[in-house]
């Protein structure tokens, strides 16, 4: 009976592999420890919990993700990189994100949205400030110094209110820290960014971030009858954000944060061309422009009692002015002055690892809008909107889960 012979080098290779296997295993363990990732924590559902404990369909962009994806200027730019999130246009009809096929702009657009007082289908918040229709469609939210962006796919009525059937975008900017920190970024042209943060005293830290961006309109208007008037067809946006963080050592678990945000955006109603398209020319006789100015003040207070219970309260006030300029002036010029006041109080108990955990809270808001429309005559409008929401959620973990 003939047996098959094994070459001697095969046996030597096997012995060598067995000899180095423990070393490779140790190196692999070390590599695993080095590649351990930080736990991603979501806050968009009114309490902090990890992605693995979140049932909703959600995508999150962390500060590291935003830094690695350079060349983006706004939260909208960053959100377009998320699956099932698209922007059909930049401003105007289609200027709000579409999430899983749901147009978050709402049932109306343009003049019909103005007359109908349309509310967006999307809950879009920045540091707790809920953006209105015009802020979402015509405004620009700077990406500079943003900590995270959470995009929830699908209705979020239970946690974000009625106007969230299309989902929610929750953006948070970075808080002050007690160590010196600074950053600057400047690009050739008209784009500058600055940030500084550090300790102001033993218990007080501050942070300031500035973002400026501008560019010329890329369309040549060739119609001899084109009317400019007070319209401004160029793009410009600037954001100034200041934060104060107070953590008194004599009150363990207490934290107070004061945020002030000033934002301004100027943009044309559209940048559309007529044939031949490659010439980037337009034969239109006019092009309205939009100018939005927002001043928002937010006071956040929280107290962790150390026994699993934490009390939060957020009080905010926003002064918003929006102007749509047209030429002639009486062809649809609009001036909108809006004051928004809101307060949210909530209590969380337990952690996601506890047997029972949850959150309950109360939200109230009041919006006062004074509008002036100049369309073949001046017409004033006076709108009021009050909102009240009571919400609660409890999670019970069965044994062994």
Backbone torsions as a table, in degrees:
resi	resn	phi	psi	omega
1	UNK	NA	123.2	-176.9
2	UNK	-88.8	129.7	176.7
3	UNK	-101.6	153.7	179.7
4	UNK	-84.4	126.8	-179.2
5	UNK	-88.1	139.4	178.0
6	UNK	-101.6	127.2	179.4
7	UNK	-58.2	146.6	-177.5
8	UNK	-63.4	-31.6	-176.8
9	UNK	-69.1	-25.1	177.5
10	UNK	-67.5	-42.7	178.1
11	UNK	-64.8	-39.1	179.0
12	UNK	-64.8	-39.3	179.4
13	UNK	-65.3	-37.9	179.2
14	UNK	-64.4	-43.6	178.4
15	UNK	-62.8	-39.7	178.9
16	UNK	-64.2	-39.8	179.3
17	UNK	-64.4	-40.9	178.2
18	UNK	-65.8	-33.3	-178.0
19	UNK	-70.4	-37.0	-175.9
20	UNK	-92.8	-6.9	-178.4
21	UNK	-58.2	-45.6	178.9
22	UNK	-59.9	-39.4	179.7
23	UNK	-64.9	-40.1	178.3
24	UNK	-65.6	-37.1	178.8
25	UNK	-63.7	-42.6	178.4
26	UNK	-63.7	-42.9	178.3
27	UNK	-63.5	-38.9	179.2
28	UNK	-63.5	-39.4	177.3
29	UNK	-63.8	-41.7	178.8
30	UNK	-63.7	-40.1	179.4
31	UNK	-65.1	-36.2	178.9
32	UNK	-63.3	-41.6	179.0
33	UNK	-65.9	-37.8	-179.7
34	UNK	-68.7	-29.4	-177.3
35	UNK	-93.2	8.3	180.0
36	UNK	-63.0	127.5	-176.1
37	UNK	-94.7	149.6	176.2
38	UNK	-68.4	146.4	178.1
39	UNK	-70.3	131.8	179.1
40	UNK	-88.0	122.5	-176.4
41	UNK	-109.8	130.8	177.8
42	UNK	-100.0	145.8	177.3
43	UNK	-124.9	0.0	-173.4
44	UNK	-70.0	-15.1	178.9
45	UNK	-104.6	34.4	170.8
46	UNK	74.4	0.0	173.0
47	UNK	-153.3	153.0	-176.8
48	UNK	-79.3	126.1	174.2
49	UNK	-157.5	157.2	-175.4
50	UNK	-76.7	166.1	-179.8
51	UNK	-61.4	-37.8	-177.3
52	UNK	-67.2	-19.5	178.5
53	UNK	-100.6	10.4	-178.1
54	UNK	-107.2	121.7	-178.2
55	UNK	-81.4	-25.9	-177.1
56	UNK	-67.8	152.4	172.9
57	UNK	-77.4	113.6	-173.2
58	UNK	-143.3	145.4	172.3
59	UNK	-121.2	141.0	-177.7
60	UNK	-129.5	137.8	172.8
61	UNK	-111.5	118.3	179.4
62	UNK	-87.0	173.5	178.6
63	UNK	-59.8	-36.6	178.2
64	UNK	-65.2	-42.3	177.8
65	UNK	-59.6	-42.9	-177.7
66	UNK	-67.7	-35.7	178.9
67	UNK	-69.9	-36.3	-178.4
68	UNK	-73.1	-27.5	179.3
69	UNK	-96.6	77.6	-178.1
70	UNK	-71.0	168.6	178.0
71	UNK	85.5	4.8	178.5
72	UNK	-102.5	137.2	-174.8
73	UNK	-107.5	-27.6	-172.8
74	UNK	-132.5	166.6	176.4
75	UNK	-62.4	-34.3	177.5
76	UNK	-62.1	-40.9	177.9
77	UNK	-59.5	-43.1	-178.8
78	UNK	-69.2	-38.5	-176.7
79	UNK	-67.9	-27.4	-178.8
80	UNK	-67.7	-15.5	177.1
81	UNK	-83.7	-1.1	-179.4
82	UNK	-93.5	139.7	-179.7
83	UNK	-58.4	139.6	177.1
84	UNK	68.4	20.3	174.9
85	UNK	-124.8	120.7	-179.6
86	UNK	-136.2	152.3	171.5
87	UNK	-116.8	114.9	-177.8
88	UNK	-70.7	-35.9	-177.5
89	UNK	-145.0	170.3	175.5
90	UNK	-106.1	96.4	-177.0
91	UNK	84.8	152.5	178.6
92	UNK	73.0	-156.6	-179.3
93	UNK	-61.4	124.3	-175.1
94	UNK	87.5	5.4	-178.1
95	UNK	-81.1	-7.5	175.2
96	UNK	-100.6	153.5	-176.2
97	UNK	-67.6	147.9	171.7
98	UNK	-106.1	122.2	-176.4
99	UNK	-116.5	117.5	-178.2
100	UNK	51.9	41.0	176.9
101	UNK	84.4	-5.0	178.6
102	UNK	-93.3	116.3	177.1
103	UNK	-74.0	112.5	-175.0
104	UNK	-76.8	-4.9	179.0
105	UNK	-64.0	-29.8	-179.0
106	UNK	109.7	-173.8	-174.6
107	UNK	-74.2	-15.2	-176.1
108	UNK	-131.6	164.2	178.6
109	UNK	-145.5	158.4	175.9
110	UNK	64.0	-136.5	-176.4
111	UNK	-63.5	-34.7	179.8
112	UNK	-65.3	-36.2	176.8
113	UNK	-65.3	-36.1	178.6
114	UNK	-66.3	-50.2	-177.4
115	UNK	-67.4	-34.1	-177.0
116	UNK	-87.6	-8.0	-178.2
117	UNK	62.7	44.7	-173.9
118	UNK	-61.1	137.9	172.7
119	UNK	-105.3	140.6	-179.4
120	UNK	-67.6	158.3	176.7
121	UNK	-87.7	4.4	-174.2
122	UNK	-119.9	136.3	170.3
123	UNK	-90.3	107.2	-177.9
124	UNK	-117.0	109.2	-177.7
125	UNK	-121.1	144.3	177.3
126	UNK	-127.4	109.8	-175.5
127	UNK	56.3	30.7	179.7
128	UNK	95.8	-17.1	177.9
129	UNK	-78.4	121.9	-179.2
130	UNK	-85.9	119.8	-177.6
131	UNK	-77.2	136.9	176.6
132	UNK	-84.7	-177.7	-176.4
133	UNK	-56.6	-52.3	-175.9
134	UNK	-67.7	-33.3	177.8
135	UNK	-66.1	-37.8	179.5
136	UNK	-71.9	-45.4	-172.7
137	UNK	-78.8	-42.7	-173.0
138	UNK	-107.5	-16.8	-176.9
139	UNK	-85.7	177.3	177.5
140	UNK	-139.8	123.5	-179.6
141	UNK	-102.6	113.5	-173.8
142	UNK	-63.6	143.9	179.9
143	UNK	-87.7	-12.8	-176.4
144	UNK	-63.5	131.5	176.3
145	UNK	66.7	26.8	176.3
146	UNK	-86.5	135.3	-178.3
147	UNK	-85.4	-42.9	-178.7
148	UNK	-161.4	156.1	174.5
149	UNK	-130.9	120.7	177.7
150	UNK	-109.6	127.0	178.9
151	UNK	-116.9	113.6	178.8
152	UNK	-96.6	124.6	178.7
153	UNK	-90.4	127.3	178.5
154	UNK	97.6	168.4	-174.6
155	UNK	-56.6	140.2	178.1
156	UNK	-129.0	36.8	-173.6
157	UNK	-60.1	-39.0	-174.5
158	UNK	-63.5	-34.7	-176.0
159	UNK	-107.3	-20.6	-174.5
160	UNK	-117.1	-5.4	179.5
161	UNK	100.4	-178.1	-171.7
162	UNK	-66.3	-35.7	-173.9
163	UNK	-86.4	57.1	-179.5
164	UNK	-147.4	32.4	-178.8
165	UNK	-68.2	-26.1	179.3
166	UNK	-86.5	-11.4	-178.2
167	UNK	127.8	-161.0	-177.5
168	UNK	-151.0	144.2	170.9
169	UNK	-119.6	116.7	-177.7
170	UNK	-114.1	112.4	-179.6
171	UNK	-113.4	136.2	177.4
172	UNK	-125.8	136.6	175.8
173	UNK	-95.2	167.2	-175.0
174	UNK	-73.9	142.3	179.5
175	UNK	-90.0	161.7	175.6
176	UNK	-62.3	152.5	173.4
177	UNK	-127.4	162.2	-174.5
178	UNK	-90.6	4.3	173.9
179	UNK	-107.5	145.9	179.3
180	UNK	-59.9	136.7	-179.7
181	UNK	-152.6	141.4	179.0
182	UNK	-154.5	156.9	178.6
183	UNK	-158.0	151.3	177.1
184	UNK	-148.5	145.7	178.1
185	UNK	-146.8	125.8	179.6
186	UNK	-133.8	139.0	179.4
187	UNK	-118.9	151.8	177.4
188	UNK	-63.1	126.7	-176.4
189	UNK	120.4	-124.2	-177.2
190	UNK	-133.8	71.1	177.4
191	UNK	-150.8	117.5	-178.7
192	UNK	-137.8	143.3	179.5
193	UNK	-140.2	136.7	179.0
194	UNK	-138.2	148.7	176.1
195	UNK	-152.3	139.7	175.5
196	UNK	-144.9	140.6	-179.8
197	UNK	-149.2	150.7	178.5
198	UNK	171.3	-179.6	-177.4
199	UNK	-82.7	134.7	174.9
200	UNK	-100.5	-25.2	174.5
201	UNK	-160.2	-173.3	-177.5
202	UNK	-63.2	-33.6	-176.2
203	UNK	-111.4	-3.8	-171.8
204	UNK	-124.2	132.0	176.6
205	UNK	-128.9	152.2	-178.6
206	UNK	-131.8	159.1	177.9
207	UNK	-150.8	139.1	177.0
208	UNK	-135.8	137.7	179.6
209	UNK	-134.8	136.9	-178.1
210	UNK	-130.3	133.8	177.5
211	UNK	-135.2	130.8	177.8
212	UNK	-132.6	133.9	-179.7
213	UNK	-145.8	138.9	179.7
214	UNK	-156.0	152.5	172.2
215	UNK	-157.8	157.6	178.1
216	UNK	-78.7	155.4	173.3
217	UNK	-65.2	136.6	-174.8
218	UNK	-92.9	5.5	-176.5
219	UNK	-105.2	137.1	171.7
220	UNK	-96.3	123.5	-179.1
221	UNK	-95.3	109.3	-169.6
222	UNK	-96.6	-7.5	-179.0
223	UNK	-70.0	121.6	179.5
224	UNK	-59.2	-23.8	-179.0
225	UNK	-91.6	8.4	-177.8
226	UNK	-61.3	127.1	-176.1
227	UNK	-104.2	126.3	-179.2
228	UNK	-94.6	-57.9	-178.9
229	UNK	57.6	-132.2	-179.0
230	UNK	-92.9	6.9	179.7
231	UNK	-73.6	150.8	178.5
232	UNK	-128.3	107.8	-172.2
233	UNK	-87.9	-2.6	-179.8
234	UNK	-86.6	160.5	-179.5
235	UNK	-96.9	136.4	176.2
236	UNK	-154.3	139.0	178.8
237	UNK	-150.3	133.7	172.2
238	UNK	-140.6	147.4	-178.5
239	UNK	-134.6	132.3	173.8
240	UNK	-125.8	122.6	-178.7
241	UNK	-128.3	129.2	178.0
242	UNK	-126.5	138.4	-179.6
243	UNK	-134.0	143.7	171.8
244	UNK	-124.1	130.6	179.9
245	UNK	-118.2	124.4	-178.3
246	UNK	-117.7	120.6	177.6
247	UNK	-128.9	83.5	-176.6
248	UNK	-67.7	128.9	-178.9
249	UNK	-67.7	-27.5	-178.6
250	UNK	-77.4	-7.6	177.0
251	UNK	-125.3	81.1	-177.7
252	UNK	-58.5	136.2	177.6
253	UNK	88.2	-8.5	-178.8
254	UNK	-94.1	143.4	177.5
255	UNK	-147.3	135.2	175.1
256	UNK	-124.2	139.3	-179.2
257	UNK	-138.6	128.4	178.1
258	UNK	-114.2	125.2	-177.7
259	UNK	-122.4	132.4	172.7
260	UNK	-123.3	130.8	-179.3
261	UNK	-128.0	126.5	172.2
262	UNK	-117.4	124.8	179.1
263	UNK	-133.3	143.7	177.8
264	UNK	-139.2	135.5	177.3
265	UNK	-135.4	133.8	172.9
266	UNK	-127.6	133.7	-178.8
267	UNK	-159.6	156.5	175.2
268	UNK	-75.9	163.7	178.5
269	UNK	-63.5	-35.8	176.6
270	UNK	-160.2	164.4	170.0
271	UNK	-125.2	83.7	-176.6
272	UNK	-117.3	147.1	-178.3
273	UNK	-118.2	159.8	174.1
274	UNK	-110.9	165.4	-177.2
275	UNK	-65.9	145.6	-5.4
276	UNK	-75.0	130.8	-170.2
277	UNK	-63.3	-32.1	-176.3
278	UNK	-66.7	-15.2	179.3
279	UNK	-81.6	-10.1	180.0
280	UNK	53.3	48.9	178.7
281	UNK	-122.3	154.4	179.3
282	UNK	-133.6	138.5	179.4
283	UNK	-100.7	10.9	-180.0
284	UNK	-65.4	156.7	-178.0
285	UNK	-94.4	-10.0	179.1
286	UNK	-163.2	160.8	177.2
287	UNK	-151.1	105.3	179.5
288	UNK	-62.1	163.1	176.4
289	UNK	-132.6	157.7	-178.5
290	UNK	-120.5	138.5	175.5
291	UNK	-133.1	119.3	-178.6
292	UNK	-116.3	134.1	175.4
293	UNK	-129.9	128.5	-177.4
294	UNK	-129.4	130.1	170.7
295	UNK	-121.2	117.5	-176.5
296	UNK	-125.9	132.7	175.4
297	UNK	-120.7	129.3	-176.2
298	UNK	-129.2	130.4	175.6
299	UNK	-115.9	116.2	178.3
300	UNK	-108.9	128.3	176.0
301	UNK	-126.7	137.8	177.7
302	UNK	-147.2	150.2	178.2
303	UNK	-142.0	115.1	175.1
304	UNK	-90.7	113.7	-174.8
305	UNK	-79.6	-3.6	175.9
306	UNK	81.4	2.0	179.7
307	UNK	-119.6	21.0	-178.5
308	UNK	95.6	-9.6	179.5
309	UNK	-103.5	133.9	178.6
310	UNK	-135.1	134.4	179.3
311	UNK	-106.7	130.8	178.9
312	UNK	-123.1	147.2	171.1
313	UNK	-147.2	132.5	178.2
314	UNK	-128.3	118.9	177.2
315	UNK	-113.1	130.9	-179.1
316	UNK	-143.1	152.5	177.5
317	UNK	-138.2	134.0	179.9
318	UNK	-127.6	133.7	174.5
319	UNK	-113.1	113.0	-172.2
320	UNK	-121.4	133.7	175.7
321	UNK	-129.4	128.2	-177.7
322	UNK	-128.7	131.2	177.8
323	UNK	-130.2	127.8	172.2
324	UNK	-105.6	114.1	-177.2
325	UNK	-97.9	135.5	178.1
326	UNK	-132.0	162.9	174.5
327	UNK	-138.7	117.9	0.9
328	UNK	-62.8	158.3	-175.9
329	UNK	-60.7	-36.5	-175.8
330	UNK	-86.5	24.0	178.8
331	UNK	-107.0	19.5	175.9
332	UNK	129.6	24.4	175.5
333	UNK	-68.2	135.9	-178.2
334	UNK	-131.4	135.5	171.5
335	UNK	-123.6	124.0	-177.4
336	UNK	-125.4	120.0	173.9
337	UNK	-110.4	125.9	-173.1
338	UNK	-134.0	133.0	174.3
339	UNK	-116.9	129.2	-179.2
340	UNK	-126.2	124.4	176.6
341	UNK	-123.9	132.9	-179.9
342	UNK	-147.6	157.9	176.3
343	UNK	-146.4	134.4	176.9
344	UNK	-128.3	125.7	175.8
345	UNK	-118.5	130.7	179.1
346	UNK	-146.2	155.5	178.7
347	UNK	-126.6	130.4	174.4
348	UNK	-112.0	147.5	178.5
349	UNK	-137.8	139.4	-179.5
350	UNK	76.3	175.1	175.0
351	UNK	-122.2	164.7	179.4
352	UNK	-57.6	-21.9	179.3
353	UNK	-84.3	-15.1	179.8
354	UNK	-74.3	160.4	179.8
355	UNK	-62.9	-42.7	179.0
356	UNK	-127.9	132.0	177.5
357	UNK	-149.3	163.0	179.6
358	UNK	174.4	-171.0	-178.1
359	UNK	-150.2	146.9	172.4
360	UNK	-143.6	148.2	-176.2
361	UNK	-165.9	173.3	-179.7
362	UNK	-135.0	131.6	179.9
363	UNK	-125.3	132.3	175.3
364	UNK	-134.2	146.0	177.5
365	UNK	-151.5	154.6	177.6
366	UNK	-138.4	128.0	179.3
367	UNK	-119.8	127.9	-179.7
368	UNK	-120.9	116.7	-176.3
369	UNK	-121.3	126.3	172.9
370	UNK	-112.2	120.7	-173.6
371	UNK	-124.9	144.2	179.1
372	UNK	-131.9	119.2	-179.7
373	UNK	-111.6	127.3	176.5
374	UNK	-110.6	94.4	178.5
375	UNK	-137.7	95.0	-175.7
376	UNK	55.5	39.9	-176.4
377	UNK	132.9	151.4	-176.4
378	UNK	-93.4	130.4	180.0
379	UNK	-129.7	119.6	177.0
380	UNK	-89.1	149.7	175.4
381	UNK	-130.9	147.4	-179.9
382	UNK	-134.6	109.9	-175.7
383	UNK	-114.7	144.3	175.1
384	UNK	-131.3	141.8	177.3
385	UNK	-143.1	125.9	177.6
386	UNK	-118.6	139.5	-179.7
387	UNK	-131.1	142.9	177.4
388	UNK	-140.8	129.1	-179.9
389	UNK	-139.4	131.7	174.9
390	UNK	-118.4	123.5	-175.1
391	UNK	-133.9	154.3	179.0
392	UNK	-157.9	147.2	177.1
393	UNK	-150.1	137.7	177.4
394	UNK	-133.4	141.6	179.8
395	UNK	-122.8	128.3	177.2
396	UNK	-116.5	119.6	-179.9
397	UNK	-94.1	124.8	177.9
398	UNK	-72.1	161.3	-177.3
399	UNK	-61.2	135.7	175.8
400	UNK	85.2	3.3	179.2
401	UNK	-103.1	NA	NA
